[in-house]
Amino acid sequence: MKLIKPLVVLDLETTGIWIEKDRIIEIGMVKVMPDGKEEVYSSHVNPCMPIPPVVTELTGITDADVKDAPAFAAIAPKVLSFLEGADLGGFNVERFDLPLLAREFTDAGIKFEYANRTIYDAQKVYHLHERRDLSAAFAFYCHQDLKDAHSATADAKATLAILQEQLKRYTPSREDIEALKDFNYKQSSEYFDLERKFRWWNGDLYMTFGKYAKKEPLKVIAKKDPQYLEWVLDKDFSDEVKTMIQDVLNGHHPKQAAV
């Protein structure tokens, strides 16, 4: 790989995926110089908040692992120096790692700008070049080309074949289709409602809209501005949301279900 200027490929492990609030628990960076030399910077980071169990399960990083690690503000100057003058790379780095890193720098009182840098996002390249549609899945699992794609019946038959192959591949000890229910990943588990108007963070529920968006938990809003929550009761929200808001106003706060 020929380089004109240094390239830093970075990755963050974090307490979650809410860019405005979640914190870094580990940072890893590899700097490749035009002459081929490489430098590595890595550090655990104390997020100054509990690490959610689902994150520990995913990353293997526990509260004990970061207890004596530096807070990001303590290493921010060193991280900024490592990034100085380099192009940037990563996987989904443009939509997640860089915005969250920039917010962490801001919280530390340091300005970090990357808009004018060249960014090489491996995920974008991957998604542009590797199809993720039904035809691609049929070829991957069934090793056949999907003929008559976008014919409803052909697509339905192809999907059935894919499910059968997934059952064989991922649950070889079971033949019943219900085994695939274990793979029903709930991508909205961080949200209270399907419209994603209310979001969990660090055990508390936050609004993602309005003047209190992403700022204070509902239990705080209920004390300082209950009229605002009463306004929600008069708007077009689901019965589930309205019941939850009424409970909050009555002093009964919802708890996030275990993931």
C-alpha positions in Angstrom: 0.0 0.0 0.0 1.6 3.3 -1.1 0.9 6.4 1.0 1.5 10.0 0.3 0.9 11.0 3.9 0.5 9.1 7.2 -2.6 7.0 7.7 -4.1 6.4 11.1 -6.6 3.5 11.3 -8.6 3.7 14.5 -11.2 1.8 16.4 -13.1 2.6 19.6 -14.8 0.3 22.1 -17.5 2.3 23.9 -20.3 2.0 26.5 -22.9 2.1 23.7 -23.7 3.6 20.4 -25.2 6.9 21.4 -22.7 9.4 20.0 -23.9 12.3 22.1 -23.6 10.5 25.5 -21.7 7.2 25.4 -18.1 7.1 26.4 -14.9 5.4 25.2 -13.6 2.4 27.1 -10.8 1.5 24.8 -9.0 3.2 21.9 -6.7 1.5 19.4 -4.8 3.2 16.6 -2.3 2.1 14.0 -0.3 4.7 12.2 1.3 3.8 8.9 3.9 6.1 7.5 4.7 6.6 3.8 8.0 4.7 4.3 6.1 1.7 5.6 6.9 2.1 9.3 4.1 1.5 11.8 3.3 2.9 15.2 0.6 1.7 17.5 -1.3 3.5 20.3 -3.8 1.7 22.5 -5.3 2.3 25.9 -8.1 1.4 28.1 -10.1 4.4 29.1 -12.1 5.0 32.3 -15.6 6.1 31.1 -16.5 7.3 34.6 -19.7 5.4 34.4 -20.7 1.7 34.6 -20.1 -0.4 31.5 -23.4 -2.1 30.5 -23.3 -5.9 30.8 -24.1 -6.3 27.1 -21.0 -4.3 26.3 -18.9 -6.3 28.6 -20.2 -9.5 27.0 -19.4 -8.1 23.5 -15.9 -6.7 24.2 -14.7 -8.6 27.3 -13.9 -5.3 29.0 -15.2 -5.0 32.6 -15.5 -2.2 35.1 -12.5 -3.7 36.9 -10.4 -3.5 33.7 -10.9 0.3 33.4 -11.1 1.2 37.1 -7.4 2.4 37.1 -7.3 3.5 33.5 -7.1 7.2 32.6 -10.1 9.2 31.8 -10.2 10.3 28.1 -9.3 13.9 29.1 -6.0 12.7 30.5 -4.9 11.1 27.3 -6.6 13.5 24.8 -3.5 15.5 24.1 -1.5 12.3 23.3 -4.3 11.0 21.1 -4.6 14.3 19.2 -0.8 14.3 18.7 -0.9 10.7 17.3 -3.6 11.8 14.8 -1.9 15.0 13.8 -1.3 15.4 10.0 -2.7 12.0 9.1 -5.5 10.7 6.9 -8.0 8.6 8.8 -9.3 5.1 8.4 -11.6 2.6 10.1 -14.7 0.5 9.8 -17.9 2.6 10.1 -15.5 5.3 11.3 -17.3 8.1 9.5 -20.7 7.5 11.0 -19.6 6.4 14.5 -16.0 6.4 15.7 -15.0 9.9 14.5 -18.1 11.7 15.6 -17.9 10.1 19.1 -14.2 10.8 19.3 -14.8 14.4 18.3 -17.4 14.7 21.1 -15.0 13.2 23.6 -12.4 15.8 22.6 -14.9 18.6 23.0 -15.8 17.3 26.5 -12.1 17.4 27.3 -11.9 21.1 26.0 -9.9 20.2 22.9 -10.9 21.0 19.4 -10.6 18.1 16.9 -11.6 18.6 13.3 -11.6 15.9 10.7 -13.9 17.3 8.0 -11.0 18.3 5.8 -9.1 15.1 6.2 -9.3 12.2 3.8 -11.2 9.4 5.4 -11.0 5.7 4.2 -14.0 3.9 5.6 -13.7 0.1 4.9 -17.4 -0.4 5.6 -18.5 2.0 2.9 -16.2 0.3 0.4 -17.4 -3.1 1.5 -21.1 -2.1 1.1 -20.5 -0.5 -2.2 -18.8 -3.6 -3.7 -20.4 -6.5 -2.0 -24.2 -6.9 -2.6 -26.4 -7.5 0.4 -29.6 -8.3 -1.4 -31.6 -11.5 -1.7 -29.7 -12.6 -4.8 -26.4 -12.3 -2.9 -27.8 -14.2 0.1 -29.1 -17.0 -2.2 -25.7 -17.3 -3.9 -23.9 -17.3 -0.5 -26.1 -19.9 1.2 -27.4 -22.0 -1.7 -24.5 -21.6 -4.2 -26.9 -20.8 -7.1 -27.8 -17.8 -9.1 -31.3 -16.6 -8.4 -33.3 -16.7 -11.6 -36.4 -14.6 -12.0 -35.3 -12.2 -9.2 -38.0 -9.8 -8.2 -40.7 -12.4 -9.2 -42.6 -12.7 -5.9 -42.9 -16.5 -6.1 -39.2 -17.0 -7.1 -38.1 -14.7 -4.3 -40.3 -16.5 -1.8 -38.9 -19.9 -2.8 -35.3 -18.5 -2.6 -36.0 -17.1 0.9 -37.3 -20.5 2.0 -34.2 -22.2 0.7 -32.0 -19.7 2.5 -33.9 -20.3 5.8 -33.4 -24.1 5.3 -29.6 -23.6 4.7 -29.3 -21.2 7.7 -31.0 -23.8 9.9 -28.4 -26.4 8.7 -25.5 -24.1 9.1 -26.2 -22.3 12.4 -28.2 -24.8 14.4 -27.0 -28.2 13.2 -28.3 -30.0 16.3 -31.8 -28.9 15.6 -34.1 -29.3 12.6 -37.1 -27.3 13.8 -37.5 -23.8 12.3 -38.0 -22.4 15.8 -34.3 -22.7 16.4 -33.9 -19.6 14.2 -35.9 -17.5 16.7 -32.7 -17.3 18.7 -31.3 -15.0 16.0 -34.0 -12.5 16.3 -31.7 -9.6 17.1 -33.5 -6.6 18.5 -31.8 -3.6 17.0 -34.1 -1.2 18.8 -33.4 -2.6 22.3 -31.8 0.7 23.3 -35.1 2.4 22.6 -38.4 2.3 24.6 -40.6 2.7 21.6 -40.7 1.6 17.9 -40.6 5.2 16.7 -37.4 5.8 18.7 -38.6 8.9 20.5 -37.4 7.6 23.9 -34.0 6.1 24.4 -32.3 4.3 27.2 -28.9 5.4 28.4 -27.1 4.3 31.5 -30.3 3.0 33.0 -32.3 6.1 32.5 -34.9 7.0 29.8 -34.3 10.1 27.7 -36.3 12.0 25.0 -34.7 12.1 21.6 -36.9 15.1 20.5 -38.0 18.5 21.7 -36.2 20.9 24.0 -35.0 18.2 26.4 -33.7 16.0 23.6 -30.7 13.9 24.8 -30.1 16.3 27.7 -31.8 15.1 30.9 -33.6 11.9 31.9 -37.4 11.8 32.2 -37.2 11.5 36.0 -35.5 14.8 36.1 -37.9 16.5 33.6 -40.8 15.2 35.7 -39.6 17.1 38.7 -38.5 20.4 37.0 -41.0 20.6 34.2 -44.0 18.2 34.6 -46.1 20.4 32.2 -43.8 19.4 29.4 -44.5 15.7 29.9 -48.2 16.5 30.3 -48.0 18.0 26.8 -46.8 14.6 25.5 -50.0 13.0 26.8 -52.0 15.3 24.5 -50.0 14.4 21.4 -50.1 11.6 18.9 -48.0 9.0 20.8 -48.7 5.3 21.3 -50.7 4.2 24.3 -47.6 2.5 25.6 -45.7 5.8 25.6 -48.6 7.7 27.2 -48.9 5.0 29.9 -45.1 5.3 30.6 -45.3 9.1 30.7 -48.2 9.0 33.2 -46.3 6.5 35.3 -43.3 8.8 35.4 -45.5 11.8 36.4 -46.8 9.6 39.2 -43.3 8.8 40.4 -43.1 5.3 38.9 -40.1 5.2 36.7 -39.6 2.4 34.0 -36.7 0.1 34.1 -34.8 -1.1 31.1 -35.4 -4.8 30.3 -32.3 -7.0 30.4 -30.9 -7.6 27.0 
